[in-house]
Amino acid sequence: MKLLSFFSLFLAGTCLLFAQETPKDTTEVENLDAVLIQAIRVKEDAPITHSNVDKEEIQKRNLGQDIPILLNYLPSVVTASDAGAGVGYTYIRVRGSDASRVNVTLNGIPFNDAESQGTFWVNLPDFASSVQSLQLQRGVGTSTNGSGAFGASLNILTDAISEEAFAELANSVGSFNTRKHTLRFSTGILNDHFEVSGRLSNIASDGYIDRASSDLKSYFLQAAYRDSNTQLKLLAFGGREETYQAYFGIDAETLENDRTFNPAGLYTDENGNIQFYDNEVDNYAQDHYQLIWNQRYNNRWSSNVSLNYTYGRGYFEQFKEDGDLEFHGIGPIEIGGETITNADLIRRRWLDNDFYAINADVQYKEQGFDITSGAFYSYYDGDHFGEVIWSQFAGNTRIRDRYYFGVGEKSEFTIFSKANIEIDDQWSVFADLQGRFINYDTSGNTADLIDLNFSENYNFFNPKGGISFELNQANQFYASYGRANREPRRSDFEQGIFTPESLNDYELGWRYNSEKVQVNTNAYFMDYRDQLVLTGEIDDVGAALRATSGKSYRLGLEVDATVTLSEKFTLRPNIALSSNKNVDFVTSRDGQFVNLGNTNISFSPEIVGGSSIEYRPLKNLQIAWLSKYVGEQYMGNIDSDVSKLDAYFINDLNVVYELENVRVAKSVVLTALVNNIFNVEYVANGYFFTFDDDFSNPGTVTTVEGAGFYPQATINFLLGASILF
């Protein structure tokens, strides 16, 4: 309540301050979305390493695959999907950091789940069709709302107000029975002030992996008002997904002989025959409601206020062969004098959560100086529970009796202030101060029936700063420092990890910009303390487990360029070279603790490269050849050959052709995408585990290692047609 009272006073004071600013802006009206962009993004010449992607670039390959897959060719990015073809559950890593360490905001509101810190794009299928632009900041980046960025931050801005009315119908089909159907519309500006727009989408796919099907539905609705200095947007968007589980992976032998095999849902019937449960699915819905107010008061002052409510609910369903009845709250059952302790059953494990957020920031700018200050408050309330919906022997239980129940409540208050100052025509500085204050309470028990009752508070101070030097119009140099601190997530607490992790990020860059050549080069050193690295193991729902590595670092060099060879040819290469190490890593091996010295951090390839060769033989025809190379990587932190993923090099072909002013429409855009055109059999993700075996040789302990792999699709295609009316 104290935080809410403070926040109310802050907003009231801000409104009083601006109420006194009566002079009206007489300059040319700029897009008021810039008010929001200024608060959550950095400018092109800022001393922060970043990449910008606009709507036009996104739409070239937007045929049903998720946003992580569409960002695959950005520097230091590695992507994968459970089903193998980019539809369903998809994953992104930046500089070796997984999605839980990539801070994602939608219009400045955190998208990362408050408890798991992950981003689940499957809950927002076809969201790319409603994205105006995005910025991927690598490293700590600038202050943003939500958990601190430990690998990158992804700031997404949804559709801008459309000046003209339109309707668009987009359909695509492809391999593995993949299809996407999208309807978009806008009324255009009505009465010089109002606009209503929206989108409805449906995506379905059988998946490359056996039974890894997806049935995805989503919507996006926007009502907007604007005048010369005010913009109001009311947004409602969300999605519902049903995906057959594909997170079990396969071992090396199965990968060699039957790489699309999916063990999910496997059981044996009463005759000993292998069967697969047909509803081993993940079923989840998520709805977001946002109110965004952008206001310009005069040439110098502007503000942004955002309100958000997110409602998520859903479950995954699982056939449990020979399940423990007592564990599931049914208990041993006496039938005909026989005690039955185990039986086949079907269970659902639920999440039901609410997320509330309010964000406000104020910007002041004049010649050579601009400053943004703001505050953010959020509250998360999440229920975790399990229920048995069918059992071979039910006893006295009723359908959907809960066998476990737990609650997580998390609140966060953030304040920040950041400024850009131009010292002269060549030098400028950037400063950014942020405070994060978190409270996290849990009660009840976990899915393993372990009590989880605690209350933790974390207070973080995250300073950032940088300096830029413009040698001439073509050359700019910059250096920056950023600090980030992060609290553990729920699964860490379940393993007894309560220590937060910290990062000091040092970046040094050079930007070259001429008429035909643009080059971005940066070196970085990310120095971690108590980094929570992925162990390689996953839990029984496919979520990655983590452990504290003590001291660790990432040292790297990133280069990306755009080279215009002619009016028809453009090259866009990028490469990232890095060394990612745990320092003096200690592990348990054969019953003893062993110091392995410096080891490679899991899922951190030393080389990641990408390129795009774009050819425009005609004005309305674009052909792009896309390439991606990912070096070998370890899925664990002990440099075991069992945990190694081989390097891979894949190539895609993307063709876009636009027909303008056709008889029945304004334009028709035809798109073809051939993924993995050379039919490479590769693996982009997996898991690694160890366990101590003390049974094979009594009196001795032997560490046994194993691994699972998620194969990605071989050659596949998508064809699409978009008709704009």
Secondary structure in CASP SS format (residue, H / E / C, confidence):
PFRMAT SS
TARGET T0000
AUTHOR 0000-0000-0000
METHOD secondary structure of the structure
MODEL  1
M C 1.00
K H 1.00
L H 1.00
L H 1.00
S H 1.00
F H 1.00
F H 1.00
S H 1.00
L H 1.00
F H 1.00
L H 1.00
A H 1.00
G H 1.00
T H 1.00
C H 1.00
L H 1.00
L H 1.00
F H 1.00
A H 1.00
Q C 1.00
E C 1.00
T C 1.00
P C 1.00
K C 1.00
D C 1.00
T C 1.00
T C 1.00
E C 1.00
V C 1.00
E C 1.00
N C 1.00
L C 1.00
D H 1.00
A H 1.00
V H 1.00
L H 1.00
I H 1.00
Q H 1.00
A H 1.00
I H 1.00
R C 1.00
V C 1.00
K C 1.00
E C 1.00
D C 1.00
A C 1.00
P C 1.00
I C 1.00
T C 1.00
H E 1.00
S E 1.00
N E 1.00
V E 1.00
D E 1.00
K H 1.00
E H 1.00
E H 1.00
I H 1.00
Q H 1.00
K C 1.00
R C 1.00
N C 1.00
L C 1.00
G C 1.00
Q C 1.00
D C 1.00
I H 1.00
P H 1.00
I H 1.00
L H 1.00
L C 1.00
N C 1.00
Y C 1.00
L C 1.00
P C 1.00
S C 1.00
V E 1.00
V E 1.00
T E 1.00
A E 1.00
S E 1.00
D C 1.00
A C 1.00
G C 1.00
A C 1.00
G C 1.00
V C 1.00
G C 1.00
Y C 1.00
T E 1.00
Y E 1.00
I E 1.00
R E 1.00
V E 1.00
R C 1.00
G C 1.00
S E 1.00
D C 1.00
A H 1.00
S H 1.00
R H 1.00
V E 1.00
N E 1.00
V E 1.00
T E 1.00
L E 1.00
N C 1.00
G C 1.00
I E 1.00
P E 1.00
F C 1.00
N C 1.00
D C 1.00
A C 1.00
E C 1.00
S C 1.00
Q C 1.00
G C 1.00
T C 1.00
F C 1.00
W H 1.00
V H 1.00
N H 1.00
L C 1.00
P C 1.00
D C 1.00
F H 1.00
A H 1.00
S H 1.00
S H 1.00
V E 1.00
Q E 1.00
S E 1.00
L E 1.00
Q E 1.00
L E 1.00
Q E 1.00
R E 1.00
G C 1.00
V C 1.00
G C 1.00
T C 1.00
S C 1.00
T C 1.00
N C 1.00
G C 1.00
S C 1.00
G C 1.00
A C 1.00
F C 1.00
G C 1.00
A E 1.00
S E 1.00
L E 1.00
N E 1.00
I E 1.00
L E 1.00
T E 1.00
D C 1.00
A C 1.00
I C 1.00
S C 1.00
E C 1.00
E C 1.00
A C 1.00
F E 1.00
A E 1.00
E E 1.00
L E 1.00
A E 1.00
N E 1.00
S E 1.00
V E 1.00
G E 1.00
S H 1.00
F H 1.00
N H 1.00
T E 1.00
R E 1.00
K E 1.00
H E 1.00
T E 1.00
L E 1.00
R E 1.00
F E 1.00
S E 1.00
T C 1.00
G C 1.00
I C 1.00
L E 1.00
N C 1.00
D C 1.00
H C 1.00
F E 1.00
E E 1.00
V E 1.00
S E 1.00
G E 1.00
R E 1.00
L E 1.00
S E 1.00
N E 1.00
I E 1.00
A E 1.00
S E 1.00
D C 1.00
G C 1.00
Y C 1.00
I C 1.00
D C 1.00
R C 1.00
A C 1.00
S C 1.00
S E 1.00
D E 1.00
L E 1.00
K E 1.00
S E 1.00
Y E 1.00
F E 1.00
L E 1.00
Q E 1.00
A E 1.00
A E 1.00
Y E 1.00
R E 1.00
D C 1.00
S C 1.00
N C 1.00
T E 1.00
Q E 1.00
L E 1.00
K E 1.00
L E 1.00
L E 1.00
A E 1.00
F E 1.00
G E 1.00
G E 1.00
R E 1.00
E E 1.00
E E 1.00
T E 1.00
Y E 1.00
Q C 1.00
A C 1.00
Y C 1.00
F C 1.00
G C 1.00
I E 1.00
D C 1.00
A H 1.00
E H 1.00
T H 1.00
L H 1.00
E H 1.00
N H 1.00
D C 1.00
R C 1.00
T C 1.00
F C 1.00
N C 1.00
P C 1.00
A C 1.00
G C 1.00
L E 1.00
Y E 1.00
T E 1.00
D C 1.00
E C 1.00
N C 1.00
G C 1.00
N C 1.00
I E 1.00
Q E 1.00
F E 1.00
Y C 1.00
D C 1.00
N C 1.00
E C 1.00
V E 1.00
D E 1.00
N E 1.00
Y E 1.00
A E 1.00
Q E 1.00
D E 1.00
H E 1.00
Y E 1.00
Q E 1.00
L E 1.00
I E 1.00
W E 1.00
N E 1.00
Q E 1.00
R E 1.00
Y C 1.00
N C 1.00
N C 1.00
R C 1.00
W E 1.00
S E 1.00
S E 1.00
N E 1.00
V E 1.00
S E 1.00
L E 1.00
N E 1.00
Y E 1.00
T E 1.00
Y E 1.00
G E 1.00
R E 1.00
G E 1.00
Y E 1.00
F E 1.00
E E 1.00
Q E 1.00
F E 1.00
K E 1.00
E E 1.00
D E 1.00
G E 1.00
D E 1.00
L C 1.00
E C 1.00
F C 1.00
H C 1.00
G C 1.00
I C 1.00
G C 1.00
P C 1.00
I E 1.00
E E 1.00
I E 1.00
G C 1.00
G C 1.00
E E 1.00
T E 1.00
I E 1.00
T C 1.00
N E 1.00
A E 1.00
D E 1.00
L E 1.00
I E 1.00
R E 1.00
R E 1.00
R E 1.00
W E 1.00
L E 1.00
D E 1.00
N E 1.00
D E 1.00
F E 1.00
Y E 1.00
A E 1.00
I E 1.00
N E 1.00
A E 1.00
D E 1.00
V E 1.00
Q E 1.00
Y E 1.00
K E 1.00
E E 1.00
Q C 1.00
G C 1.00
F E 1.00
D E 1.00
I E 1.00
T E 1.00
S E 1.00
G E 1.00
A E 1.00
F E 1.00
Y E 1.00
S E 1.00
Y E 1.00
Y E 1.00
D E 1.00
G E 1.00
D E 1.00
H E 1.00
F E 1.00
G E 1.00
E E 1.00
V E 1.00
I E 1.00
W E 1.00
S E 1.00
Q C 1.00
F C 1.00
A C 1.00
G C 1.00
N C 1.00
T C 1.00
R C 1.00
I C 1.00
R C 1.00
D C 1.00
R E 1.00
Y E 1.00
Y E 1.00
F E 1.00
G E 1.00
V E 1.00
G E 1.00
E E 1.00
K E 1.00
S E 1.00
E E 1.00
F E 1.00
T E 1.00
I E 1.00
F E 1.00
S E 1.00
K E 1.00
A E 1.00
N E 1.00
I E 1.00
E E 1.00
I C 1.00
D C 1.00
D C 1.00
Q C 1.00
W E 1.00
S E 1.00
V E 1.00
F E 1.00
A E 1.00
D E 1.00
L E 1.00
Q E 1.00
G E 1.00
R E 1.00
F E 1.00
I E 1.00
N E 1.00
Y E 1.00
D E 1.00
T E 1.00
S E 1.00
G E 1.00
N E 1.00
T C 1.00
A C 1.00
D C 1.00
L C 1.00
I C 1.00
D E 1.00
L C 1.00
N C 1.00
F E 1.00
S E 1.00
E E 1.00
N E 1.00
Y E 1.00
N E 1.00
F E 1.00
F E 1.00
N E 1.00
P E 1.00
K E 1.00
G E 1.00
G E 1.00
I E 1.00
S E 1.00
F E 1.00
E E 1.00
L C 1.00
N C 1.00
Q C 1.00
A C 1.00
N E 1.00
Q E 1.00
F E 1.00
Y E 1.00
A E 1.00
S E 1.00
Y E 1.00
G E 1.00
R E 1.00
A E 1.00
N E 1.00
R E 1.00
E C 1.00
P C 1.00
R C 1.00
R H 1.00
S H 1.00
D H 1.00
F H 1.00
E H 1.00
Q C 1.00
G C 1.00
I C 1.00
F C 1.00
T C 1.00
P C 1.00
E E 1.00
S E 1.00
L E 1.00
N E 1.00
D E 1.00
Y E 1.00
E E 1.00
L E 1.00
G E 1.00
W E 1.00
R E 1.00
Y E 1.00
N E 1.00
S C 1.00
E C 1.00
K C 1.00
V E 1.00
Q E 1.00
V E 1.00
N E 1.00
T E 1.00
N E 1.00
A E 1.00
Y E 1.00
F E 1.00
M E 1.00
D E 1.00
Y E 1.00
R E 1.00
D C 1.00
Q C 1.00
L E 1.00
V E 1.00
L E 1.00
T E 1.00
G E 1.00
E E 1.00
I E 1.00
D C 1.00
D C 1.00
V C 1.00
G C 1.00
A C 1.00
A E 1.00
L E 1.00
R E 1.00
A E 1.00
T E 1.00
S C 1.00
G C 1.00
K E 1.00
S E 1.00
Y E 1.00
R E 1.00
L E 1.00
G E 1.00
L E 1.00
E E 1.00
V E 1.00
D E 1.00
A E 1.00
T E 1.00
V E 1.00
T E 1.00
L C 1.00
S C 1.00
E C 1.00
K C 1.00
F E 1.00
T E 1.00
L E 1.00
R E 1.00
P E 1.00
N E 1.00
I E 1.00
A E 1.00
L E 1.00
S E 1.00
S E 1.00
N E 1.00
K E 1.00
N E 1.00
V C 1.00
D C 1.00
F C 1.00
V E 1.00
T E 1.00
S E 1.00
R E 1.00
D C 1.00
G C 1.00
Q E 1.00
F E 1.00
V E 1.00
N E 1.00
L C 1.00
G C 1.00
N C 1.00
T E 1.00
N E 1.00
I C 1.00
S C 1.00
F C 1.00
S C 1.00
P C 1.00
E C 1.00
I E 1.00
V E 1.00
G E 1.00
G E 1.00
S E 1.00
S E 1.00
I E 1.00
E E 1.00
Y E 1.00
R E 1.00
P E 1.00
L E 1.00
K C 1.00
N C 1.00
L E 1.00
Q E 1.00
I E 1.00
A E 1.00
W E 1.00
L E 1.00
S E 1.00
K E 1.00
Y E 1.00
V E 1.00
G C 1.00
E C 1.00
Q E 1.00
Y E 1.00
M C 1.00
G C 1.00
N C 1.00
I C 1.00
D C 1.00
S C 1.00
D H 1.00
V H 1.00
S H 1.00
K E 1.00
L E 1.00
D C 1.00
A C 1.00
Y E 1.00
F E 1.00
I E 1.00
N E 1.00
D E 1.00
L E 1.00
N E 1.00
V E 1.00
V E 1.00
Y E 1.00
E E 1.00
L E 1.00
E E 1.00
N C 1.00
V C 1.00
R C 1.00
V C 1.00
A C 1.00
K C 1.00
S E 1.00
V E 1.00
V E 1.00
L E 1.00
T E 1.00
A E 1.00
L E 1.00
V E 1.00
N E 1.00
N C 1.00
I C 1.00
F C 1.00
N C 1.00
V C 1.00
E C 1.00
Y C 1.00
V E 1.00
A E 1.00
N E 1.00
G E 1.00
Y E 1.00
F E 1.00
F E 1.00
T E 1.00
F E 1.00
D E 1.00
D E 1.00
D C 1.00
F C 1.00
S C 1.00
N C 1.00
P C 1.00
G C 1.00
T C 1.00
V C 1.00
T E 1.00
T E 1.00
V E 1.00
E E 1.00
G E 1.00
A E 1.00
G E 1.00
F E 1.00
Y E 1.00
P E 1.00
Q C 1.00
A C 1.00
T C 1.00
I C 1.00
N E 1.00
F E 1.00
L E 1.00
L E 1.00
G E 1.00
A E 1.00
S E 1.00
I E 1.00
L E 1.00
F C 1.00
END
